[in-house]
C-alpha cells in the first residue's frame, strides 16, 4: 500500500503568516487602547500621540511623553482618575491574560 501526500508548503506558510499578522495587529490596537486608560490627560495631546509605527511597536510621540512616562509621579487626576506613570506597564499588569487570549483567538481565526 502506497500513500502519496501532496503538500502545498507555500499555502501553509501564507496561512501561518496571515494568522500572525492578524494577531499582531489586534494585539497592537488593544495594547494602545488599554494603555491609554492610564495616560495622563490635560488636553489629550499625549493620548492622541499614541500610535503603532510598525507591527509589534506601540509608542506615544508627544514631545513630553518620555518625561511623563518616567519622571513625574504626581499626575493630575482631574481628567483621568486612572492617570499614572508607565501606563503600558499598568495596562500589562492588568490585561496580559486578555492580550494573550486575544492574540490566540485572532491567530486561530
ABEGO torsion letter per residue (X at the ends): XBBBBBBBAAAAAAAAAAAAAAAAAAAAAAAAAAAAAABBBAAGAAAAABBBABBGBBBBABAAAAAAAAABABBBAAABAABBBGAAAAAAAAAAAAAAAAAAAAAAX
